[in-house]
Amino acid sequence: MTTLQHADTSIRQVLRDHGRLATDPGKLATDADLYQSGMTSHASVNVMLALEGEFDIEFPDHMLKRNVFRSIGSIERALRELIAA
């Protein structure tokens, strides 16, 4: 399980492995739109599942929205909320 201390690095690695982005996630700004960078809704499901495994969390139904997975920053905020709960 990854801690939030290394969340940015872990999120970028998950995106590299599962996001199917046209741009290297390591070069994206934290607020860059991942969908504009090539992520599809199908890839976002794969990203979500990989994040659940990486952080040992489960995204509740109310978080299964496009805007939660829109950027590295939005993903990190969602993770912080889930881990703090």
N, CA, C and O atoms as CSV, one atom per row, in Angstrom:
chain,resi,resn,atom,element,x,y,z
A,1,MET,N,N,0.843,-1.178,0.000
A,1,MET,CA,C,0.000,0.000,0.000
A,1,MET,C,C,0.889,1.243,0.000
A,1,MET,O,O,1.869,1.321,0.742
A,2,THR,N,N,0.536,2.196,-0.832
A,2,THR,CA,C,1.266,3.445,-0.925
A,2,THR,C,C,0.667,4.465,0.036
A,2,THR,O,O,-0.548,4.507,0.228
A,3,THR,N,N,1.511,5.273,0.630
A,3,THR,CA,C,1.032,6.335,1.517
A,3,THR,C,C,0.821,7.612,0.707
A,3,THR,O,O,1.295,7.730,-0.423
A,4,LEU,N,N,0.110,8.553,1.297
A,4,LEU,CA,C,-0.129,9.820,0.623
A,4,LEU,C,C,1.144,10.637,0.464
A,4,LEU,O,O,1.201,11.541,-0.370
A,5,GLN,N,N,2.157,10.331,1.250
A,5,GLN,CA,C,3.427,11.041,1.151
A,5,GLN,C,C,3.999,10.914,-0.265
A,5,GLN,O,O,4.644,11.839,-0.760
A,6,HIS,N,N,3.768,9.794,-0.903
A,6,HIS,CA,C,4.281,9.540,-2.251
A,6,HIS,C,C,3.144,9.478,-3.273
A,6,HIS,O,O,3.289,8.860,-4.328
A,7,ALA,N,N,2.029,10.109,-2.965
A,7,ALA,CA,C,0.840,10.007,-3.809
A,7,ALA,C,C,1.095,10.491,-5.226
A,7,ALA,O,O,0.718,9.812,-6.181
A,8,ASP,N,N,1.726,11.648,-5.385
A,8,ASP,CA,C,1.944,12.202,-6.722
A,8,ASP,C,C,2.725,11.229,-7.597
A,8,ASP,O,O,2.347,10.974,-8.741
A,9,THR,N,N,3.799,10.695,-7.066
A,9,THR,CA,C,4.631,9.746,-7.813
A,9,THR,C,C,3.831,8.494,-8.170
A,9,THR,O,O,3.907,8.009,-9.299
A,10,SER,N,N,3.074,7.977,-7.220
A,10,SER,CA,C,2.291,6.759,-7.454
A,10,SER,C,C,1.175,6.994,-8.458
A,10,SER,O,O,0.917,6.141,-9.308
A,11,ILE,N,N,0.511,8.139,-8.370
A,11,ILE,CA,C,-0.551,8.467,-9.328
A,11,ILE,C,C,0.031,8.543,-10.738
A,11,ILE,O,O,-0.543,7.999,-11.681
A,12,ARG,N,N,1.150,9.205,-10.873
A,12,ARG,CA,C,1.786,9.323,-12.193
A,12,ARG,C,C,2.196,7.956,-12.735
A,12,ARG,O,O,2.098,7.718,-13.939
A,13,GLN,N,N,2.655,7.055,-11.865
A,13,GLN,CA,C,3.022,5.712,-12.320
A,13,GLN,C,C,1.780,4.933,-12.759
A,13,GLN,O,O,1.814,4.239,-13.776
A,14,VAL,N,N,0.700,5.041,-12.011
A,14,VAL,CA,C,-0.551,4.378,-12.399
A,14,VAL,C,C,-1.023,4.925,-13.743
A,14,VAL,O,O,-1.454,4.162,-14.608
A,15,LEU,N,N,-0.945,6.233,-13.920
A,15,LEU,CA,C,-1.339,6.829,-15.197
A,15,LEU,C,C,-0.438,6.359,-16.330
A,15,LEU,O,O,-0.906,6.134,-17.446
A,16,ARG,N,N,0.848,6.210,-16.049
A,16,ARG,CA,C,1.793,5.723,-17.059
A,16,ARG,C,C,1.423,4.293,-17.469
A,16,ARG,O,O,1.477,3.945,-18.648
A,17,ASP,N,N,1.050,3.479,-16.494
A,17,ASP,CA,C,0.750,2.068,-16.750
A,17,ASP,C,C,-0.649,1.823,-17.312
A,17,ASP,O,O,-0.852,0.875,-18.072
A,18,HIS,N,N,-1.617,2.670,-16.944
A,18,HIS,CA,C,-3.017,2.370,-17.273
A,18,HIS,C,C,-3.788,3.492,-17.978
A,18,HIS,O,O,-4.882,3.254,-18.491
A,19,GLY,N,N,-3.238,4.701,-18.011
A,19,GLY,CA,C,-3.995,5.847,-18.506
A,19,GLY,C,C,-4.049,6.005,-20.015
A,19,GLY,O,O,-4.892,6.737,-20.533
A,20,ARG,N,N,-3.156,5.326,-20.724
A,20,ARG,CA,C,-3.090,5.429,-22.184
A,20,ARG,C,C,-3.004,6.883,-22.656
A,20,ARG,O,O,-3.673,7.283,-23.609
A,21,LEU,N,N,-2.184,7.644,-21.983
A,21,LEU,CA,C,-2.032,9.061,-22.303
A,21,LEU,C,C,-1.077,9.259,-23.470
A,21,LEU,O,O,-0.151,8.473,-23.671
A,22,ALA,N,N,-1.314,10.317,-24.233
A,22,ALA,CA,C,-0.436,10.675,-25.340
A,22,ALA,C,C,0.820,11.379,-24.841
A,22,ALA,O,O,1.813,11.474,-25.563
A,23,THR,N,N,0.776,11.871,-23.610
A,23,THR,CA,C,1.877,12.600,-22.992
A,23,THR,C,C,2.366,11.823,-21.779
A,23,THR,O,O,1.571,11.210,-21.068
A,24,ASP,N,N,3.665,11.848,-21.545
A,24,ASP,CA,C,4.226,11.207,-20.355
A,24,ASP,C,C,3.648,11.885,-19.112
A,24,ASP,O,O,3.785,13.098,-18.957
A,25,PRO,N,N,2.999,11.115,-18.219
A,25,PRO,CA,C,2.416,11.705,-17.011
A,25,PRO,C,C,3.436,12.449,-16.156
A,25,PRO,O,O,3.069,13.371,-15.429
A,26,GLY,N,N,4.686,12.071,-16.230
A,26,GLY,CA,C,5.722,12.753,-15.472
A,26,GLY,C,C,5.938,14.184,-15.925
A,26,GLY,O,O,6.503,14.988,-15.183
A,27,LYS,N,N,5.501,14.514,-17.124
A,27,LYS,CA,C,5.688,15.860,-17.669
A,27,LYS,C,C,4.430,16.716,-17.568
A,27,LYS,O,O,4.447,17.889,-17.940
A,28,LEU,N,N,3.348,16.141,-17.070
A,28,LEU,CA,C,2.087,16.882,-16.983
A,28,LEU,C,C,2.033,17.737,-15.723
A,28,LEU,O,O,2.523,17.341,-14.665
A,29,ALA,N,N,1.437,18.902,-15.854
A,29,ALA,CA,C,1.170,19.734,-14.681
A,29,ALA,C,C,0.125,19.036,-13.823
A,29,ALA,O,O,-0.682,18.253,-14.323
A,30,THR,N,N,0.149,19.324,-12.546
A,30,THR,CA,C,-0.790,18.692,-11.617
A,30,THR,C,C,-2.244,18.947,-12.004
A,30,THR,O,O,-3.112,18.108,-11.760
A,31,ASP,N,N,-2.508,20.103,-12.606
A,31,ASP,CA,C,-3.881,20.449,-12.972
A,31,ASP,C,C,-4.194,20.215,-14.449
A,31,ASP,O,O,-5.258,20.621,-14.917
A,32,ALA,N,N,-3.297,19.573,-15.188
A,32,ALA,CA,C,-3.540,19.283,-16.608
A,32,ALA,C,C,-4.709,18.327,-16.759
A,32,ALA,O,O,-4.852,17.381,-15.984
A,33,ASP,N,N,-5.539,18.574,-17.753
A,33,ASP,CA,C,-6.712,17.726,-18.008
A,33,ASP,C,C,-6.254,16.408,-18.635
A,33,ASP,O,O,-5.731,16.388,-19.749
A,34,LEU,N,N,-6.455,15.318,-17.911
A,34,LEU,CA,C,-6.004,14.002,-18.377
A,34,LEU,C,C,-6.794,13.537,-19.598
A,34,LEU,O,O,-6.262,12.815,-20.441
A,35,TYR,N,N,-8.049,13.941,-19.697
A,35,TYR,CA,C,-8.859,13.553,-20.851
A,35,TYR,C,C,-8.370,14.270,-22.106
A,35,TYR,O,O,-8.366,13.682,-23.187
A,36,GLN,N,N,-7.960,15.521,-21.979
A,36,GLN,CA,C,-7.384,16.238,-23.111
A,36,GLN,C,C,-6.021,15.675,-23.479
A,36,GLN,O,O,-5.551,15.858,-24.601
A,37,SER,N,N,-5.389,14.992,-22.536
A,37,SER,CA,C,-4.089,14.359,-22.777
A,37,SER,C,C,-4.237,12.953,-23.341
A,37,SER,O,O,-3.242,12.252,-23.527
A,38,GLY,N,N,-5.476,12.533,-23.614
A,38,GLY,CA,C,-5.690,11.257,-24.289
A,38,GLY,C,C,-6.362,10.162,-23.492
A,38,GLY,O,O,-6.646,9.100,-24.046
A,39,MET,N,N,-6.627,10.374,-22.215
A,39,MET,CA,C,-7.264,9.322,-21.427
A,39,MET,C,C,-8.731,9.180,-21.834
A,39,MET,O,O,-9.458,10.168,-21.943
A,40,THR,N,N,-9.144,7.957,-22.053
A,40,THR,CA,C,-10.535,7.667,-22.396
A,40,THR,C,C,-11.293,7.262,-21.137
A,40,THR,O,O,-10.684,7.023,-20.094
A,41,SER,N,N,-12.606,7.186,-21.229
A,41,SER,CA,C,-13.392,6.754,-20.070
A,41,SER,C,C,-13.037,5.312,-19.701
A,41,SER,O,O,-13.022,4.962,-18.521
A,42,HIS,N,N,-12.754,4.484,-20.690
A,42,HIS,CA,C,-12.356,3.096,-20.416
A,42,HIS,C,C,-11.028,3.067,-19.659
A,42,HIS,O,O,-10.874,2.318,-18.694
A,43,ALA,N,N,-10.075,3.880,-20.098
A,43,ALA,CA,C,-8.779,3.938,-19.412
A,43,ALA,C,C,-8.947,4.480,-18.001
A,43,ALA,O,O,-8.226,4.066,-17.094
A,44,SER,N,N,-9.897,5.408,-17.798
A,44,SER,CA,C,-10.093,5.955,-16.452
A,44,SER,C,C,-10.586,4.887,-15.481
A,44,SER,O,O,-10.266,4.936,-14.293
A,45,VAL,N,N,-11.356,3.928,-15.974
A,45,VAL,CA,C,-11.788,2.807,-15.122
A,45,VAL,C,C,-10.576,1.972,-14.720
A,45,VAL,O,O,-10.451,1.564,-13.566
A,46,ASN,N,N,-9.691,1.724,-15.670
A,46,ASN,CA,C,-8.472,0.978,-15.358
A,46,ASN,C,C,-7.595,1.736,-14.366
A,46,ASN,O,O,-6.994,1.135,-13.475
A,47,VAL,N,N,-7.524,3.051,-14.522
A,47,VAL,CA,C,-6.777,3.885,-13.580
A,47,VAL,C,C,-7.400,3.786,-12.189
A,47,VAL,O,O,-6.691,3.621,-11.197
A,48,MET,N,N,-8.724,3.888,-12.122
A,48,MET,CA,C,-9.420,3.809,-10.843
A,48,MET,C,C,-9.122,2.473,-10.146
A,48,MET,O,O,-8.805,2.451,-8.957
A,49,LEU,N,N,-9.224,1.377,-10.878
A,49,LEU,CA,C,-8.967,0.056,-10.290
A,49,LEU,C,C,-7.520,-0.074,-9.817
A,49,LEU,O,O,-7.255,-0.646,-8.759
A,50,ALA,N,N,-6.595,0.456,-10.600
A,50,ALA,CA,C,-5.187,0.398,-10.209
A,50,ALA,C,C,-4.927,1.254,-8.965
A,50,ALA,O,O,-4.155,0.862,-8.091
A,51,LEU,N,N,-5.572,2.416,-8.890
A,51,LEU,CA,C,-5.424,3.266,-7.700
A,51,LEU,C,C,-6.000,2.582,-6.470
A,51,LEU,O,O,-5.427,2.676,-5.384
A,52,GLU,N,N,-7.122,1.899,-6.627
A,52,GLU,CA,C,-7.706,1.170,-5.495
A,52,GLU,C,C,-6.723,0.133,-4.967
A,52,GLU,O,O,-6.567,-0.014,-3.755
A,53,GLY,N,N,-6.070,-0.577,-5.855
A,53,GLY,CA,C,-5.090,-1.575,-5.440
A,53,GLY,C,C,-3.848,-0.947,-4.840
A,53,GLY,O,O,-3.319,-1.432,-3.840
A,54,GLU,N,N,-3.388,0.126,-5.445
A,54,GLU,CA,C,-2.169,0.796,-4.999
A,54,GLU,C,C,-2.321,1.414,-3.610
A,54,GLU,O,O,-1.400,1.353,-2.795
A,55,PHE,N,N,-3.485,2.007,-3.342
A,55,PHE,CA,C,-3.694,2.721,-2.083
A,55,PHE,C,C,-4.576,1.952,-1.098
A,55,PHE,O,O,-4.867,2.449,-0.010
A,56,ASP,N,N,-5.001,0.746,-1.471
A,56,ASP,CA,C,-5.847,-0.093,-0.619
A,56,ASP,C,C,-7.094,0.667,-0.160
A,56,ASP,O,O,-7.424,0.710,1.026
A,57,ILE,N,N,-7.772,1.263,-1.142
A,57,ILE,CA,C,-9.008,2.015,-0.882
A,57,ILE,C,C,-10.050,1.556,-1.903
A,57,ILE,O,O,-9.752,0.786,-2.816
A,58,GLU,N,N,-11.269,2.043,-1.727
A,58,GLU,CA,C,-12.321,1.802,-2.713
A,58,GLU,C,C,-13.033,3.120,-2.965
A,58,GLU,O,O,-13.472,3.795,-2.034
A,59,PHE,N,N,-13.139,3.474,-4.236
A,59,PHE,CA,C,-13.859,4.691,-4.590
A,59,PHE,C,C,-15.354,4.439,-4.443
A,59,PHE,O,O,-15.886,3.535,-5.086
A,60,PRO,N,N,-16.042,5.215,-3.614
A,60,PRO,CA,C,-17.497,5.045,-3.473
A,60,PRO,C,C,-18.207,5.574,-4.722
A,60,PRO,O,O,-17.640,6.334,-5.506
A,61,ASP,N,N,-19.447,5.154,-4.881
A,61,ASP,CA,C,-20.224,5.513,-6.068
A,61,ASP,C,C,-20.252,7.016,-6.323
A,61,ASP,O,O,-20.178,7.447,-7.474
A,62,HIS,N,N,-20.359,7.819,-5.266
A,62,HIS,CA,C,-20.463,9.269,-5.473
A,62,HIS,C,C,-19.175,9.885,-6.027
A,62,HIS,O,O,-19.179,11.036,-6.464
A,63,MET,N,N,-18.087,9.135,-6.011
A,63,MET,CA,C,-16.821,9.636,-6.560
A,63,MET,C,C,-16.541,9.101,-7.961
A,63,MET,O,O,-15.512,9.429,-8.552
A,64,LEU,N,N,-17.421,8.304,-8.484
A,64,LEU,CA,C,-17.202,7.738,-9.816
A,64,LEU,C,C,-17.692,8.727,-10.873
A,64,LEU,O,O,-18.642,8.469,-11.611
A,65,LYS,N,N,-17.015,9.853,-10.915
A,65,LYS,CA,C,-17.361,10.934,-11.837
A,65,LYS,C,C,-16.119,11.354,-12.601
A,65,LYS,O,O,-14.994,11.238,-12.115
A,66,ARG,N,N,-16.350,11.835,-13.784
A,66,ARG,CA,C,-15.254,12.274,-14.652
A,66,ARG,C,C,-14.362,13.311,-13.961
A,66,ARG,O,O,-13.139,13.263,-14.093
A,67,ASN,N,N,-14.968,14.244,-13.229
A,67,ASN,CA,C,-14.169,15.319,-12.639
A,67,ASN,C,C,-13.219,14.823,-11.544
A,67,ASN,O,O,-12.220,15.487,-11.265
A,68,VAL,N,N,-13.496,13.690,-10.925
A,68,VAL,CA,C,-12.592,13.129,-9.907
A,68,VAL,C,C,-11.288,12.658,-10.565
A,68,VAL,O,O,-10.222,12.717,-9.953
A,69,PHE,N,N,-11.381,12.195,-11.807
A,69,PHE,CA,C,-10.219,11.649,-12.511
A,69,PHE,C,C,-9.702,12.594,-13.599
A,69,PHE,O,O,-8.944,12.179,-14.475
A,70,ARG,N,N,-10.110,13.851,-13.543
A,70,ARG,CA,C,-9.755,14.834,-14.577
A,70,ARG,C,C,-8.278,15.228,-14.546
A,70,ARG,O,O,-7.693,15.509,-15.592
A,71,SER,N,N,-7.678,15.252,-13.372
A,71,SER,CA,C,-6.278,15.687,-13.267
A,71,SER,C,C,-5.582,14.926,-12.139
A,71,SER,O,O,-6.222,14.263,-11.323
A,72,ILE,N,N,-4.280,15.041,-12.119
A,72,ILE,CA,C,-3.512,14.420,-11.045
A,72,ILE,C,C,-3.915,15.044,-9.711
A,72,ILE,O,O,-4.034,14.347,-8.704
A,73,GLY,N,N,-4.119,16.334,-9.709
A,73,GLY,CA,C,-4.530,17.028,-8.492
A,73,GLY,C,C,-5.888,16.577,-7.988
A,73,GLY,O,O,-6.068,16.381,-6.786
A,74,SER,N,N,-6.846,16.409,-8.889
A,74,SER,CA,C,-8.179,15.971,-8.459
A,74,SER,C,C,-8.153,14.538,-7.940
A,74,SER,O,O,-8.884,14.201,-7.009
A,75,ILE,N,N,-7.326,13.707,-8.528
A,75,ILE,CA,C,-7.174,12.332,-8.036
A,75,ILE,C,C,-6.558,12.355,-6.640
A,75,ILE,O,O,-7.005,11.636,-5.747
A,76,GLU,N,N,-5.541,13.176,-6.459
A,76,GLU,CA,C,-4.885,13.249,-5.154
A,76,GLU,C,C,-5.840,13.768,-4.080
A,76,GLU,O,O,-5.830,13.270,-2.954
A,77,ARG,N,N,-6.655,14.752,-4.411
A,77,ARG,CA,C,-7.637,15.261,-3.439
A,77,ARG,C,C,-8.636,14.165,-3.062
A,77,ARG,O,O,-8.993,14.032,-1.891
A,78,ALA,N,N,-9.083,13.388,-4.032
A,78,ALA,CA,C,-10.015,12.297,-3.749
A,78,ALA,C,C,-9.360,11.250,-2.849
A,78,ALA,O,O,-9.985,10.751,-1.914
A,79,LEU,N,N,-8.109,10.922,-3.133
A,79,LEU,CA,C,-7.393,9.944,-2.308
A,79,LEU,C,C,-7.246,10.446,-0.869
A,79,LEU,O,O,-7.437,9.690,0.083
A,80,ARG,N,N,-6.910,11.714,-0.725
A,80,ARG,CA,C,-6.766,12.285,0.621
A,80,ARG,C,C,-8.090,12.192,1.386
A,80,ARG,O,O,-8.112,11.868,2.573
A,81,GLU,N,N,-9.180,12.478,0.693
A,81,GLU,CA,C,-10.493,12.383,1.337
A,81,GLU,C,C,-10.807,10.953,1.765
A,81,GLU,O,O,-11.331,10.726,2.856
A,82,LEU,N,N,-10.487,9.995,0.907
A,82,LEU,CA,C,-10.789,8.591,1.214
A,82,LEU,C,C,-9.907,8.043,2.331
A,82,LEU,O,O,-10.374,7.292,3.187
A,83,ILE,N,N,-8.648,8.415,2.319
A,83,ILE,CA,C,-7.730,7.888,3.323
A,83,ILE,C,C,-7.967,8.544,4.680
A,83,ILE,O,O,-7.736,7.919,5.715
A,84,ALA,N,N,-8.422,9.788,4.688
A,84,ALA,CA,C,-8.705,10.486,5.930
A,84,ALA,C,C,-9.979,9.977,6.586
A,84,ALA,O,O,-10.161,10.125,7.795
A,85,ALA,N,N,-10.865,9.376,5.791
A,85,ALA,CA,C,-12.171,8.918,6.308
A,85,ALA,C,C,-12.027,7.738,7.248
A,85,ALA,O,O,-13.025,7.236,7.766
